[in-house]
Amino acid sequence: MVTGEQAYLDLCRLVLKEGYKKEDRTNTGTISMFGHQMRFDLKQGFPLLTTKRVPFRLIASELLWFIKGDTNIRYLLQHNNNIWNEWAFKNWTQSEAYQGPDMTDFGIRSQQDEQFRALYEREMDKFKYMIIHNDQFARMYGDLGAVYGRQWRAWTTASGETIDQLKQVIADIKTNPSSRRHIVSAWNPEDVPHMALPPCHTMFQFYVADGKLSCQLYQRSGDIFLGVPFNIASYALLTHLIAQECNLEVGEFIHTLGDAHIYSNHMEQIQTQLDRELRNLPTLKINPQVSSVFDVEMEDLEIVDYNPHPAIKAPVAV
């Protein structure tokens, strides 16, 4: 069985060779296949891809945002993380309060028209400044609804109570490691219409055996070039963090994908990546003094011996 980064590269080749051409919500177009699984032995290195530079800082700050139960992009912007900006920005530019230039289809237009791109970036900079410095503006336009952090930490029941799924699953791993119910779900059908983006990584499950903690993620939709490398590293990091709190070693991260797709405007970038040679995976270091997942901060995390090929830029489909 092929594991690690090679498993990811094999997925890229498989979709390019056997995938179906499909239209999609963003009107970008994809090559897609349904149902695929990759395995990563976390003892062999931290699965941060080496065939292109993947920004660990962005992955870690996003994961800590989820863990905190936060759904407002202010925290991310305070950590110079812009990966969720477009969805919140769209909420503002489509509101009655917005008085600026028309930003309709801004994602596509900004990629094709340099003049519009400059206009878009000016409006985005204004938006980001207001989110960071204006509490009322941040409350109105920075919140993405009941996305991951809300579901992980404050799932709302029919009776109006909340369930802290992440806290509960950690407690259960400590007290009943053999349970087959170590599950956290982000897919809440009642809340989906109120989310900026319905969860792509919908459910994850932990498994304890031989003193090791493994995690399997089910991801309903995976942007193979841009999103999936983030998801691999994010859930590997989550597994490491929970293993440390539960006094366990790390085992495997298993990544199961539903609709695995390559966007039509990522084809050249994918080929560039596939032409590169693999390098040794880096190592993750976590501050050993941190005893709880909920106390981890960015300065407690470090990636060492990471020597990847250069980053490859590609547009985000919004």
N, C-alpha and C positions, 0 to 999 in steps of 0.2 A: 504494500500500500504506500502510495506517495504521500508524504506529509510536508508540513511547513510551507515555506514560500514557494517551493516547487509546485505544491498543490494549487496555490493561487494562480501561478503562471499557466498551469495545465488547464485550469478553468477558463482563462482568457482564450487560449487556443481552441478549446472545445466549443465555446460559444461562437467564435469567429468561423469555425468550420461547420458546425451543425445547427446554429441558432436560426430562429425564424425572424423574419422582418416583421416588426409590429409597430403600429402607431401608439402614442402614449399621451398621457395627460398634458405634457408640456409642449406637444406638437413638434418635438425635436426628431423623433423616430429612433428606434432601437433595433438591435439584433438581440434576441432573447431566447432563453431556454428555461424550462420549468423543472425544478427539483435537482439539487446538487448538494453534496456534502464534502467539506474539507476538515482535516484533523491537524492539530498543532500540538506537539509535545512541548510543553512549557519548560521542561527541564533542559531542553536542547538550546534554549535561548529565547529572548523576548521577540515575538513575531512582528517586529516593525520592518516593513519591506526594505530590502537593500537595492533592488533594481530601480528605485527612485527614492528620493528623500521624502519621508512622511513626517510631518511636524508633530512630534510627540507632545509639545507644549499645548497645542490646540486640542489634541485628543484628551490629555489629562484634565485640562480645565473644563472641557465639556462634561467629562465623566463626573468630576467633583460637583459640577452644577446639577447634574441629575441626582447625585447622592444627597445633596442638600435639599432636594425637593423643590428647587427653584424653577420657575418657568418664565422669568423675565430676563431679557438679554443684557440687562445692565451689568450683572456679574460677569458675563462673558466679555463685554466691551472693556470693563475695568481690567481684565486680564489680556487685553489686546487680541481677543478671539472674535472673529467676524463671521464665523461659519453659519450662524443663524440669522444674520442681518436681513437678508432679502425678504424673508417672510414677514417680519415685523415692519420693514420699510414699506412693503406692499400695503399693509393695513393702514399706514399713515397716508400714503399717496392716493389711496382710494377713499379716504374719509372726506367728509364735508369740510373739515377744518383745514385741509391742505389747500394752499393758495398758489403753489408753484406750477411749473410746466408739467404737461401731461406725461406721466410715466407709464402709460399703458404699454404692456409687453416690453417693459424696460430691460428684462434679462436678455432677450434676443436682439432688440434694437441697439443696446449698448455694445454688443459684440460686433455689429455690422457697420456702425456709423460712429466715426471718431468724435465728431462734434457732439452727437447725442451722448456718447460715453463721458465726455468731459462734463456735460450738463448733469448727467446721472451721478457722477462722482461728487460733484458740488452739492447736490441735494442729499446724497448719502452722508457726506461729512457733516452737513448741518443736522441731519437726523441723529447721527451718533453723538454729536456734542450735546444735543438736547436730552437724549436718553441718559447720559452720564450726569448732567448738571441740573436737570429740571425734574424734581420728584413727580410732579403731577403729570408731566409729559410722559415720563417713563411708565407710570402706572397705566396711562391710557393707551400707549402705543408700543411699549416694550414687552408686554406680556403676550405669550404665544398660546394661551389657553391651557387646557388640561393635557399637556404633552408629558413626556417621559417622567420628569421629576414629580409631577402631581400623582401620576399613577403608581410610581414606585413607593412614594412616601405617604400619600394621602388619598388612596382610592376611596371614592365616596359611595356608600351603600345606599340602598333604596330607603333606609330609615334615616338617612342624613348623617350617619356616623362615618368615621374614616378608618381605613386599614393601612398601617405602615407595613407594606409587604416586605420591603428590604430588611427592616429591623427584625421582623418576625422570622424571615428565612435564615438570618444569621443566628438568631437564638435557637432555631430548630436544628441547624447544623451542629451547634455546640451540644445540645441535649439529646438529640436523636439522629445521629449522623447516618444511620442506615435507612432513614425514611426515603420514600420515593415521591415525596410531596414538596421537595425544596424548589418551589416554582415561584417566579415573579412574572406577572403579565402586565404588559403596557397597553394591550388592545382592550379597550372598554367601549363596547358598541354605543352605549348611551352618550359618551363624551366625544366620539369621533367627529361629529359635525361641528364641535366647538374647538377643534384643534387647528392650529395654523398648518400643520402637516400631520396626517394620521401616522402612527408609529410604523416605521419600516421594520425595526427589530422588535418583534411583537411579544416574545416570551423567551425566558431563559430558565434553565433548570440546573441545579447543582447535584453532584454525585460524589460520595465519599467512599473510598476503598483503599486499603493498604496505607492508611495515613495520608492519602493525597486527595486534594479537592480538584474535581474536574467540573467544567461548565459546558453546557450545550445551548446554543442560541438558535431559535428559529426566526429567520428574517423573511418576511413576506415578499419584500422587494429590495433588490440590491443593485445599486449603480456600481458596476464592477471596477471601473477605473478610479473614480473619485471616492465613493462612499465605502466600499467593502474594505479597503486597506485600513480606514479609520475604525470600522466596526471590529475587525480582527484585533487590532491593538487595544481598543477600548475594553472589550470583554476579557481579553487576556489580563489587562491591568486590574479590572474588577476582581477577577479570580485570584490574582496575587494578593490584593488587599484583603479580601475576605479570608483567604488561607492564613495570612499572617495573624489576623484577629483570632481565628479559630485554632491556632497552633497546629496547622496542617502544612504539609508540603503541597506544591502545585502538581497537578496531573496534566490533563489535556484540556485544550479548548476545541470544541467541535462546533463547526459553523455549518448550519443547514439552511439552504436558501430556497425560497419559492421561485419567484420570477427573477432570475439572474440575467442582467442585461448590460449591453454596451451601447451607449448613445452614439448616434451616427456622427456626431462631431467630436468623438473621442478615438476614432479609428487610427488616425496617424499617431496619436500619443501612445496608444496601446502597442502598436508595432514597434515604436521606439523602445518601449520598455522590454518587450519580448526579445529584442536583439541584444540585450545586455546580459552580462554574466552575473550569477549569484555571488554574494559575498557573505561573510560570517555574520550571524545575527548578533545584535547587541545584548547587553545584560541590564536588567532593571534592578535598581537599588531603592529600597524603601527604608525610611528612618525607623530603626528597630524600636525606638522609644514610643512610637505611636501605637497605642493598643486598641484603638477603635477606628473603623472605617469612617465614622462620622467626624473624626477629628483631623483627618488628613488634609493638609494644605499643599499647595504647589511646591513649596520649598522642601517638602518631605520626600519628593520623588526625583530620581535621577536616572538617566539613560547613559550608560558608559560603553565605550568601544563601538560606537555607531559610525560606520564608514560607508554610507550608501553612495550610489550614483546620484547625479544632480536631480533636483526636482523637475517634474514635467507639468507645465501648466495646461489647464483645460477649463472650458466654461462650465458653470453649474447650470443644470436644467431646473428651473423653478416652477 
